[in-house]
């Protein structure tokens, strides 16, 4: 099974907000996402868990080459 990725526009429609608001959430690392260059993608399963409150804490991982992953923080 492969992960389904959503675009910023799809997340904005799903969350009933503007694209600008979704970009602000990514700037603040307030929502799980993947950034590759200038492109932001959202894993649908992570977004589902985040919206239901199953992802209480997020961690930021900067990738070589300028990418970034914001995901659920691993349990300590």
PyMOL Python script that loads the backbone (N, CA, C, O; Angstrom):
from pymol import cmd

cmd.read_pdbstr("""\
ATOM      1  N   UNK A   1       0.846  -1.182   0.000  1.00  0.00           N
ATOM      2  CA  UNK A   1       0.000   0.000   0.000  1.00  0.00           C
ATOM      3  C   UNK A   1       0.890   1.244   0.000  1.00  0.00           C
ATOM      4  O   UNK A   1       1.822   1.338   0.799  1.00  0.00           O
ATOM      5  N   UNK A   2       0.614   2.174  -0.870  1.00  0.00           N
ATOM      6  CA  UNK A   2       1.407   3.392  -0.933  1.00  0.00           C
ATOM      7  C   UNK A   2       0.656   4.540  -0.279  1.00  0.00           C
ATOM      8  O   UNK A   2      -0.574   4.563  -0.225  1.00  0.00           O
ATOM      9  N   UNK A   3       1.434   5.487   0.213  1.00  0.00           N
ATOM     10  CA  UNK A   3       0.831   6.674   0.817  1.00  0.00           C
ATOM     11  C   UNK A   3       0.241   7.559  -0.267  1.00  0.00           C
ATOM     12  O   UNK A   3       0.791   7.676  -1.362  1.00  0.00           O
ATOM     13  N   UNK A   4      -0.881   8.175   0.053  1.00  0.00           N
ATOM     14  CA  UNK A   4      -1.485   9.129  -0.866  1.00  0.00           C
ATOM     15  C   UNK A   4      -1.053  10.512  -0.424  1.00  0.00           C
ATOM     16  O   UNK A   4      -1.178  10.857   0.751  1.00  0.00           O
ATOM     17  N   UNK A   5      -0.550  11.302  -1.347  1.00  0.00           N
ATOM     18  CA  UNK A   5      -0.104  12.656  -1.047  1.00  0.00           C
ATOM     19  C   UNK A   5      -1.141  13.667  -1.515  1.00  0.00           C
ATOM     20  O   UNK A   5      -1.772  13.495  -2.558  1.00  0.00           O
ATOM     21  N   UNK A   6      -1.304  14.716  -0.729  1.00  0.00           N
ATOM     22  CA  UNK A   6      -2.205  15.807  -1.068  1.00  0.00           C
ATOM     23  C   UNK A   6      -1.399  17.072  -1.310  1.00  0.00           C
ATOM     24  O   UNK A   6      -0.335  17.260  -0.719  1.00  0.00           O
ATOM     25  N   UNK A   7      -1.901  17.933  -2.173  1.00  0.00           N
ATOM     26  CA  UNK A   7      -1.262  19.217  -2.441  1.00  0.00           C
ATOM     27  C   UNK A   7      -1.792  20.265  -1.462  1.00  0.00           C
ATOM     28  O   UNK A   7      -2.744  20.017  -0.721  1.00  0.00           O
ATOM     29  N   UNK A   8      -1.168  21.421  -1.472  1.00  0.00           N
ATOM     30  CA  UNK A   8      -1.616  22.527  -0.622  1.00  0.00           C
ATOM     31  C   UNK A   8      -3.069  22.874  -0.947  1.00  0.00           C
ATOM     32  O   UNK A   8      -3.872  23.103  -0.043  1.00  0.00           O
ATOM     33  N   UNK A   9      -3.399  22.912  -2.219  1.00  0.00           N
ATOM     34  CA  UNK A   9      -4.761  23.251  -2.638  1.00  0.00           C
ATOM     35  C   UNK A   9      -5.778  22.237  -2.125  1.00  0.00           C
ATOM     36  O   UNK A   9      -6.867  22.613  -1.693  1.00  0.00           O
ATOM     37  N   UNK A  10      -5.426  20.955  -2.172  1.00  0.00           N
ATOM     38  CA  UNK A  10      -6.331  19.913  -1.684  1.00  0.00           C
ATOM     39  C   UNK A  10      -6.524  20.011  -0.168  1.00  0.00           C
ATOM     40  O   UNK A  10      -7.632  19.813   0.331  1.00  0.00           O
ATOM     41  N   UNK A  11      -5.453  20.316   0.558  1.00  0.00           N
ATOM     42  CA  UNK A  11      -5.560  20.463   2.016  1.00  0.00           C
ATOM     43  C   UNK A  11      -6.423  21.675   2.352  1.00  0.00           C
ATOM     44  O   UNK A  11      -7.245  21.613   3.266  1.00  0.00           O
ATOM     45  N   UNK A  12      -6.246  22.769   1.627  1.00  0.00           N
ATOM     46  CA  UNK A  12      -7.058  23.966   1.873  1.00  0.00           C
ATOM     47  C   UNK A  12      -8.543  23.662   1.657  1.00  0.00           C
ATOM     48  O   UNK A  12      -9.386  24.084   2.449  1.00  0.00           O
ATOM     49  N   UNK A  13      -8.854  22.945   0.608  1.00  0.00           N
ATOM     50  CA  UNK A  13     -10.252  22.585   0.347  1.00  0.00           C
ATOM     51  C   UNK A  13     -10.790  21.671   1.448  1.00  0.00           C
ATOM     52  O   UNK A  13     -11.914  21.843   1.919  1.00  0.00           O
ATOM     53  N   UNK A  14      -9.982  20.713   1.844  1.00  0.00           N
ATOM     54  CA  UNK A  14     -10.375  19.755   2.887  1.00  0.00           C
ATOM     55  C   UNK A  14     -10.603  20.443   4.235  1.00  0.00           C
ATOM     56  O   UNK A  14     -11.529  20.096   4.968  1.00  0.00           O
ATOM     57  N   UNK A  15      -9.738  21.437   4.559  1.00  0.00           N
ATOM     58  CA  UNK A  15      -9.816  22.142   5.836  1.00  0.00           C
ATOM     59  C   UNK A  15     -10.715  23.382   5.777  1.00  0.00           C
ATOM     60  O   UNK A  15     -10.880  24.079   6.777  1.00  0.00           O
ATOM     61  N   UNK A  16     -11.292  23.652   4.608  1.00  0.00           N
ATOM     62  CA  UNK A  16     -12.178  24.811   4.411  1.00  0.00           C
ATOM     63  C   UNK A  16     -11.479  26.116   4.786  1.00  0.00           C
ATOM     64  O   UNK A  16     -11.990  26.923   5.562  1.00  0.00           O
ATOM     65  N   UNK A  17     -10.296  26.289   4.207  1.00  0.00           N
ATOM     66  CA  UNK A  17      -9.537  27.513   4.453  1.00  0.00           C
ATOM     67  C   UNK A  17      -8.824  27.895   3.162  1.00  0.00           C
ATOM     68  O   UNK A  17      -8.953  27.213   2.145  1.00  0.00           O
ATOM     69  N   UNK A  18      -8.081  28.978   3.213  1.00  0.00           N
ATOM     70  CA  UNK A  18      -7.358  29.427   2.029  1.00  0.00           C
ATOM     71  C   UNK A  18      -6.004  28.731   1.908  1.00  0.00           C
ATOM     72  O   UNK A  18      -5.480  28.185   2.879  1.00  0.00           O
ATOM     73  N   UNK A  19      -5.457  28.764   0.711  1.00  0.00           N
ATOM     74  CA  UNK A  19      -4.123  28.233   0.454  1.00  0.00           C
ATOM     75  C   UNK A  19      -3.112  28.990   1.304  1.00  0.00           C
ATOM     76  O   UNK A  19      -2.154  28.403   1.806  1.00  0.00           O
ATOM     77  N   UNK A  20      -3.321  30.273   1.464  1.00  0.00           N
ATOM     78  CA  UNK A  20      -2.427  31.106   2.268  1.00  0.00           C
ATOM     79  C   UNK A  20      -2.351  30.613   3.712  1.00  0.00           C
ATOM     80  O   UNK A  20      -1.273  30.602   4.306  1.00  0.00           O
ATOM     81  N   UNK A  21      -3.483  30.208   4.276  1.00  0.00           N
ATOM     82  CA  UNK A  21      -3.509  29.687   5.647  1.00  0.00           C
ATOM     83  C   UNK A  21      -2.704  28.396   5.727  1.00  0.00           C
ATOM     84  O   UNK A  21      -1.953  28.203   6.683  1.00  0.00           O
ATOM     85  N   UNK A  22      -2.842  27.517   4.755  1.00  0.00           N
ATOM     86  CA  UNK A  22      -2.085  26.256   4.751  1.00  0.00           C
ATOM     87  C   UNK A  22      -0.588  26.557   4.669  1.00  0.00           C
ATOM     88  O   UNK A  22       0.207  25.928   5.367  1.00  0.00           O
ATOM     89  N   UNK A  23      -0.201  27.509   3.827  1.00  0.00           N
ATOM     90  CA  UNK A  23       1.212  27.897   3.754  1.00  0.00           C
ATOM     91  C   UNK A  23       1.703  28.450   5.086  1.00  0.00           C
ATOM     92  O   UNK A  23       2.842  28.194   5.477  1.00  0.00           O
ATOM     93  N   UNK A  24       0.873  29.193   5.778  1.00  0.00           N
ATOM     94  CA  UNK A  24       1.249  29.725   7.101  1.00  0.00           C
ATOM     95  C   UNK A  24       1.444  28.581   8.096  1.00  0.00           C
ATOM     96  O   UNK A  24       2.384  28.610   8.890  1.00  0.00           O
ATOM     97  N   UNK A  25       0.572  27.577   8.062  1.00  0.00           N
ATOM     98  CA  UNK A  25       0.733  26.420   8.953  1.00  0.00           C
ATOM     99  C   UNK A  25       2.054  25.706   8.692  1.00  0.00           C
ATOM    100  O   UNK A  25       2.726  25.267   9.626  1.00  0.00           O
ATOM    101  N   UNK A  26       2.429  25.591   7.403  1.00  0.00           N
ATOM    102  CA  UNK A  26       3.703  24.939   7.103  1.00  0.00           C
ATOM    103  C   UNK A  26       4.868  25.809   7.560  1.00  0.00           C
ATOM    104  O   UNK A  26       5.873  25.287   8.043  1.00  0.00           O
ATOM    105  N   UNK A  27       4.750  27.115   7.417  1.00  0.00           N
ATOM    106  CA  UNK A  27       5.818  28.018   7.871  1.00  0.00           C
ATOM    107  C   UNK A  27       6.038  27.883   9.363  1.00  0.00           C
ATOM    108  O   UNK A  27       7.171  27.961   9.838  1.00  0.00           O
ATOM    109  N   UNK A  28       4.953  27.680  10.107  1.00  0.00           N
ATOM    110  CA  UNK A  28       5.021  27.544  11.568  1.00  0.00           C
ATOM    111  C   UNK A  28       5.258  26.097  12.009  1.00  0.00           C
ATOM    112  O   UNK A  28       5.340  25.824  13.206  1.00  0.00           O
ATOM    113  N   UNK A  29       5.369  25.179  11.062  1.00  0.00           N
ATOM    114  CA  UNK A  29       5.509  23.745  11.364  1.00  0.00           C
ATOM    115  C   UNK A  29       4.366  23.264  12.258  1.00  0.00           C
ATOM    116  O   UNK A  29       4.575  22.494  13.195  1.00  0.00           O
ATOM    117  N   UNK A  30       3.172  23.725  11.955  1.00  0.00           N
ATOM    118  CA  UNK A  30       2.002  23.412  12.765  1.00  0.00           C
ATOM    119  C   UNK A  30       1.157  22.286  12.185  1.00  0.00           C
ATOM    120  O   UNK A  30       0.113  21.947  12.742  1.00  0.00           O
ATOM    121  N   UNK A  31       1.593  21.706  11.082  1.00  0.00           N
ATOM    122  CA  UNK A  31       0.847  20.648  10.420  1.00  0.00           C
ATOM    123  C   UNK A  31       1.881  19.686   9.807  1.00  0.00           C
ATOM    124  O   UNK A  31       2.919  20.144   9.330  1.00  0.00           O
ATOM    125  N   UNK A  32       1.626  18.379   9.806  1.00  0.00           N
ATOM    126  CA  UNK A  32       2.611  17.457   9.211  1.00  0.00           C
ATOM    127  C   UNK A  32       2.665  17.617   7.685  1.00  0.00           C
ATOM    128  O   UNK A  32       1.631  17.642   7.018  1.00  0.00           O
ATOM    129  N   UNK A  33       3.875  17.722   7.150  1.00  0.00           N
ATOM    130  CA  UNK A  33       4.047  17.888   5.712  1.00  0.00           C
ATOM    131  C   UNK A  33       5.450  17.481   5.289  1.00  0.00           C
ATOM    132  O   UNK A  33       6.323  17.235   6.122  1.00  0.00           O
ATOM    133  N   UNK A  34       5.645  17.415   3.990  1.00  0.00           N
ATOM    134  CA  UNK A  34       6.947  17.153   3.388  1.00  0.00           C
ATOM    135  C   UNK A  34       7.243  18.308   2.442  1.00  0.00           C
ATOM    136  O   UNK A  34       6.383  18.688   1.648  1.00  0.00           O
ATOM    137  N   UNK A  35       8.427  18.864   2.513  1.00  0.00           N
ATOM    138  CA  UNK A  35       8.812  19.920   1.580  1.00  0.00           C
ATOM    139  C   UNK A  35      10.022  19.436   0.791  1.00  0.00           C
ATOM    140  O   UNK A  35      11.039  19.026   1.350  1.00  0.00           O
ATOM    141  N   UNK A  36       9.875  19.498  -0.510  1.00  0.00           N
ATOM    142  CA  UNK A  36      10.947  19.141  -1.426  1.00  0.00           C
ATOM    143  C   UNK A  36      11.156  20.349  -2.328  1.00  0.00           C
ATOM    144  O   UNK A  36      10.371  20.590  -3.244  1.00  0.00           O
ATOM    145  N   UNK A  37      12.214  21.103  -2.067  1.00  0.00           N
ATOM    146  CA  UNK A  37      12.405  22.350  -2.804  1.00  0.00           C
ATOM    147  C   UNK A  37      11.302  23.314  -2.422  1.00  0.00           C
ATOM    148  O   UNK A  37      11.139  23.637  -1.245  1.00  0.00           O
ATOM    149  N   UNK A  38      10.544  23.775  -3.400  1.00  0.00           N
ATOM    150  CA  UNK A  38       9.442  24.703  -3.124  1.00  0.00           C
ATOM    151  C   UNK A  38       8.096  23.987  -2.998  1.00  0.00           C
ATOM    152  O   UNK A  38       7.086  24.625  -2.700  1.00  0.00           O
ATOM    153  N   UNK A  39       8.071  22.698  -3.217  1.00  0.00           N
ATOM    154  CA  UNK A  39       6.815  21.939  -3.231  1.00  0.00           C
ATOM    155  C   UNK A  39       6.501  21.335  -1.868  1.00  0.00           C
ATOM    156  O   UNK A  39       7.347  20.672  -1.268  1.00  0.00           O
ATOM    157  N   UNK A  40       5.288  21.566  -1.381  1.00  0.00           N
ATOM    158  CA  UNK A  40       4.809  20.974  -0.126  1.00  0.00           C
ATOM    159  C   UNK A  40       3.807  19.883  -0.450  1.00  0.00           C
ATOM    160  O   UNK A  40       2.890  20.081  -1.248  1.00  0.00           O
ATOM    161  N   UNK A  41       3.990  18.732   0.173  1.00  0.00           N
ATOM    162  CA  UNK A  41       3.051  17.624   0.038  1.00  0.00           C
ATOM    163  C   UNK A  41       2.666  17.135   1.422  1.00  0.00           C
ATOM    164  O   UNK A  41       3.444  17.237   2.371  1.00  0.00           O
ATOM    165  N   UNK A  42       1.474  16.612   1.522  1.00  0.00           N
ATOM    166  CA  UNK A  42       0.924  16.148   2.793  1.00  0.00           C
ATOM    167  C   UNK A  42       0.520  14.691   2.651  1.00  0.00           C
ATOM    168  O   UNK A  42      -0.202  14.342   1.717  1.00  0.00           O
ATOM    169  N   UNK A  43       0.973  13.829   3.562  1.00  0.00           N
ATOM    170  CA  UNK A  43       0.580  12.426   3.558  1.00  0.00           C
ATOM    171  C   UNK A  43      -0.832  12.359   4.138  1.00  0.00           C
ATOM    172  O   UNK A  43      -1.077  12.800   5.261  1.00  0.00           O
ATOM    173  N   UNK A  44      -1.745  11.805   3.362  1.00  0.00           N
ATOM    174  CA  UNK A  44      -3.158  11.804   3.773  1.00  0.00           C
ATOM    175  C   UNK A  44      -3.356  11.101   5.114  1.00  0.00           C
ATOM    176  O   UNK A  44      -4.117  11.592   5.947  1.00  0.00           O
ATOM    177  N   UNK A  45      -2.695   9.965   5.348  1.00  0.00           N
ATOM    178  CA  UNK A  45      -2.859   9.233   6.610  1.00  0.00           C
ATOM    179  C   UNK A  45      -2.365  10.065   7.797  1.00  0.00           C
ATOM    180  O   UNK A  45      -2.985  10.048   8.860  1.00  0.00           O
ATOM    181  N   UNK A  46      -1.256  10.792   7.628  1.00  0.00           N
ATOM    182  CA  UNK A  46      -0.756  11.649   8.705  1.00  0.00           C
ATOM    183  C   UNK A  46      -1.702  12.808   8.956  1.00  0.00           C
ATOM    184  O   UNK A  46      -1.930  13.194  10.102  1.00  0.00           O
ATOM    185  N   UNK A  47      -2.251  13.363   7.887  1.00  0.00           N
ATOM    186  CA  UNK A  47      -3.200  14.466   8.034  1.00  0.00           C
ATOM    187  C   UNK A  47      -4.464  13.996   8.746  1.00  0.00           C
ATOM    188  O   UNK A  47      -5.006  14.716   9.585  1.00  0.00           O
ATOM    189  N   UNK A  48      -4.936  12.801   8.422  1.00  0.00           N
ATOM    190  CA  UNK A  48      -6.097  12.223   9.110  1.00  0.00           C
ATOM    191  C   UNK A  48      -5.820  12.096  10.610  1.00  0.00           C
ATOM    192  O   UNK A  48      -6.646  12.488  11.435  1.00  0.00           O
ATOM    193  N   UNK A  49      -4.656  11.545  10.956  1.00  0.00           N
ATOM    194  CA  UNK A  49      -4.286  11.363  12.365  1.00  0.00           C
ATOM    195  C   UNK A  49      -4.140  12.702  13.068  1.00  0.00           C
ATOM    196  O   UNK A  49      -4.557  12.850  14.217  1.00  0.00           O
ATOM    197  N   UNK A  50      -3.554  13.677  12.389  1.00  0.00           N
ATOM    198  CA  UNK A  50      -3.370  15.013  12.959  1.00  0.00           C
ATOM    199  C   UNK A  50      -4.720  15.662  13.240  1.00  0.00           C
ATOM    200  O   UNK A  50      -4.925  16.235  14.310  1.00  0.00           O
ATOM    201  N   UNK A  51      -5.636  15.573  12.287  1.00  0.00           N
ATOM    202  CA  UNK A  51      -6.960  16.182  12.438  1.00  0.00           C
ATOM    203  C   UNK A  51      -7.764  15.529  13.551  1.00  0.00           C
ATOM    204  O   UNK A  51      -8.595  16.185  14.179  1.00  0.00           O
ATOM    205  N   UNK A  52      -7.528  14.249  13.803  1.00  0.00           N
ATOM    206  CA  UNK A  52      -8.274  13.552  14.857  1.00  0.00           C
ATOM    207  C   UNK A  52      -7.600  13.671  16.224  1.00  0.00           C
ATOM    208  O   UNK A  52      -8.121  13.172  17.221  1.00  0.00           O
ATOM    209  N   UNK A  53      -6.441  14.333  16.270  1.00  0.00           N
ATOM    210  CA  UNK A  53      -5.746  14.529  17.535  1.00  0.00           C
ATOM    211  C   UNK A  53      -4.811  13.405  17.918  1.00  0.00           C
ATOM    212  O   UNK A  53      -4.303  13.380  19.039  1.00  0.00           O
ATOM    213  N   UNK A  54      -4.574  12.474  17.010  1.00  0.00           N
ATOM    214  CA  UNK A  54      -3.698  11.340  17.301  1.00  0.00           C
ATOM    215  C   UNK A  54      -2.214  11.694  17.216  1.00  0.00           C
ATOM    216  O   UNK A  54      -1.372  10.914  17.659  1.00  0.00           O
ATOM    217  N   UNK A  55      -1.882  12.853  16.656  1.00  0.00           N
ATOM    218  CA  UNK A  55      -0.493  13.305  16.569  1.00  0.00           C
ATOM    219  C   UNK A  55      -0.331  14.536  17.461  1.00  0.00           C
ATOM    220  O   UNK A  55      -0.375  15.664  16.971  1.00  0.00           O
ATOM    221  N   UNK A  56      -0.146  14.330  18.749  1.00  0.00           N
ATOM    222  CA  UNK A  56      -0.105  15.471  19.657  1.00  0.00           C
ATOM    223  C   UNK A  56       1.129  16.350  19.498  1.00  0.00           C
ATOM    224  O   UNK A  56       1.066  17.551  19.758  1.00  0.00           O
ATOM    225  N   UNK A  57       2.260  15.766  19.072  1.00  0.00           N
ATOM    226  CA  UNK A  57       3.494  16.533  18.958  1.00  0.00           C
ATOM    227  C   UNK A  57       4.160  16.249  17.623  1.00  0.00           C
ATOM    228  O   UNK A  57       4.160  15.119  17.136  1.00  0.00           O
ATOM    229  N   UNK A  58       4.718  17.284  17.051  1.00  0.00           N
ATOM    230  CA  UNK A  58       5.389  17.159  15.767  1.00  0.00           C
ATOM    231  C   UNK A  58       6.872  17.450  15.917  1.00  0.00           C
ATOM    232  O   UNK A  58       7.274  18.248  16.764  1.00  0.00           O
ATOM    233  N   UNK A  59       7.682  16.801  15.092  1.00  0.00           N
ATOM    234  CA  UNK A  59       9.112  17.089  15.067  1.00  0.00           C
ATOM    235  C   UNK A  59       9.493  17.509  13.656  1.00  0.00           C
ATOM    236  O   UNK A  59       8.885  17.083  12.674  1.00  0.00           O
ATOM    237  N   UNK A  60      10.513  18.354  13.579  1.00  0.00           N
ATOM    238  CA  UNK A  60      10.993  18.870  12.305  1.00  0.00           C
ATOM    239  C   UNK A  60      12.322  18.200  11.975  1.00  0.00           C
ATOM    240  O   UNK A  60      13.242  18.190  12.793  1.00  0.00           O
ATOM    241  N   UNK A  61      12.415  17.643  10.776  1.00  0.00           N
ATOM    242  CA  UNK A  61      13.652  17.015  10.314  1.00  0.00           C
ATOM    243  C   UNK A  61      14.060  17.720   9.019  1.00  0.00           C
ATOM    244  O   UNK A  61      13.372  17.615   8.003  1.00  0.00           O
ATOM    245  N   UNK A  62      15.188  18.443   9.064  1.00  0.00           N
ATOM    246  CA  UNK A  62      15.714  19.088   7.860  1.00  0.00           C
ATOM    247  C   UNK A  62      16.539  18.067   7.085  1.00  0.00           C
ATOM    248  O   UNK A  62      17.401  17.392   7.648  1.00  0.00           O
ATOM    249  N   UNK A  63      16.267  17.963   5.796  1.00  0.00           N
ATOM    250  CA  UNK A  63      16.943  16.993   4.942  1.00  0.00           C
ATOM    251  C   UNK A  63      18.098  17.641   4.196  1.00  0.00           C
ATOM    252  O   UNK A  63      18.094  18.847   3.951  1.00  0.00           O
ATOM    253  N   UNK A  64      19.082  16.834   3.840  1.00  0.00           N
ATOM    254  CA  UNK A  64      20.160  17.319   2.984  1.00  0.00           C
ATOM    255  C   UNK A  64      19.544  17.790   1.673  1.00  0.00           C
ATOM    256  O   UNK A  64      18.626  17.156   1.153  1.00  0.00           O
ATOM    257  N   UNK A  65      20.029  18.866   1.154  1.00  0.00           N
ATOM    258  CA  UNK A  65      19.506  19.374  -0.105  1.00  0.00           C
ATOM    259  C   UNK A  65      18.361  20.350   0.077  1.00  0.00           C
ATOM    260  O   UNK A  65      17.756  20.775  -0.908  1.00  0.00           O
ATOM    261  N   UNK A  66      18.047  20.717   1.311  1.00  0.00           N
ATOM    262  CA  UNK A  66      17.047  21.742   1.553  1.00  0.00           C
ATOM    263  C   UNK A  66      15.635  21.271   1.808  1.00  0.00           C
ATOM    264  O   UNK A  66      14.752  22.108   1.996  1.00  0.00           O
ATOM    265  N   UNK A  67      15.376  19.984   1.825  1.00  0.00           N
ATOM    266  CA  UNK A  67      14.034  19.492   2.111  1.00  0.00           C
ATOM    267  C   UNK A  67      13.726  19.509   3.586  1.00  0.00           C
ATOM    268  O   UNK A  67      14.622  19.703   4.407  1.00  0.00           O
ATOM    269  N   UNK A  68      12.489  19.312   3.930  1.00  0.00           N
ATOM    270  CA  UNK A  68      12.072  19.290   5.335  1.00  0.00           C
ATOM    271  C   UNK A  68      10.904  18.335   5.497  1.00  0.00           C
ATOM    272  O   UNK A  68      10.022  18.258   4.642  1.00  0.00           O
ATOM    273  N   UNK A  69      10.913  17.605   6.615  1.00  0.00           N
ATOM    274  CA  UNK A  69       9.811  16.715   6.972  1.00  0.00           C
ATOM    275  C   UNK A  69       9.319  17.127   8.342  1.00  0.00           C
ATOM    276  O   UNK A  69      10.106  17.239   9.281  1.00  0.00           O
ATOM    277  N   UNK A  70       8.022  17.352   8.461  1.00  0.00           N
ATOM    278  CA  UNK A  70       7.392  17.597   9.757  1.00  0.00           C
ATOM    279  C   UNK A  70       6.462  16.421   9.981  1.00  0.00           C
ATOM    280  O   UNK A  70       5.522  16.209   9.215  1.00  0.00           O
ATOM    281  N   UNK A  71       6.727  15.650  11.041  1.00  0.00           N
ATOM    282  CA  UNK A  71       6.004  14.409  11.268  1.00  0.00           C
ATOM    283  C   UNK A  71       5.752  14.203  12.756  1.00  0.00           C
ATOM    284  O   UNK A  71       6.187  14.993  13.594  1.00  0.00           O
ATOM    285  N   UNK A  72       5.046  13.136  13.060  1.00  0.00           N
ATOM    286  CA  UNK A  72       4.774  12.808  14.473  1.00  0.00           C
ATOM    287  C   UNK A  72       6.082  12.563  15.191  1.00  0.00           C
ATOM    288  O   UNK A  72       6.976  11.900  14.666  1.00  0.00           O
ATOM    289  N   UNK A  73       6.189  13.097  16.386  1.00  0.00           N
ATOM    290  CA  UNK A  73       7.392  12.904  17.181  1.00  0.00           C
ATOM    291  C   UNK A  73       7.403  11.470  17.718  1.00  0.00           C
ATOM    292  O   UNK A  73       6.403  10.974  18.236  1.00  0.00           O
ATOM    293  N   UNK A  74       8.559  10.824  17.581  1.00  0.00           N
ATOM    294  CA  UNK A  74       8.708   9.454  18.069  1.00  0.00           C
ATOM    295  C   UNK A  74       8.599   9.417  19.580  1.00  0.00           C
ATOM    296  O   UNK A  74       9.079  10.324  20.260  1.00  0.00           O
ATOM    297  N   UNK A  75       7.972   8.379  20.111  1.00  0.00           N
ATOM    298  CA  UNK A  75       7.835   8.224  21.559  1.00  0.00           C
ATOM    299  C   UNK A  75       9.204   7.996  22.170  1.00  0.00           C
ATOM    300  O   UNK A  75      10.033   7.272  21.619  1.00  0.00           O
ATOM    301  N   UNK A  76       9.429   8.618  23.308  1.00  0.00           N
ATOM    302  CA  UNK A  76      10.740   8.505  23.976  1.00  0.00           C
ATOM    303  C   UNK A  76      10.792   7.302  24.888  1.00  0.00           C
ATOM    304  O   UNK A  76      11.815   7.054  25.527  1.00  0.00           O
TER     305      UNK A  76
END
""", "prot")
cmd.dss("prot")
cmd.show_as("cartoon", "prot")
cmd.util.cbc("prot")
cmd.orient("prot")
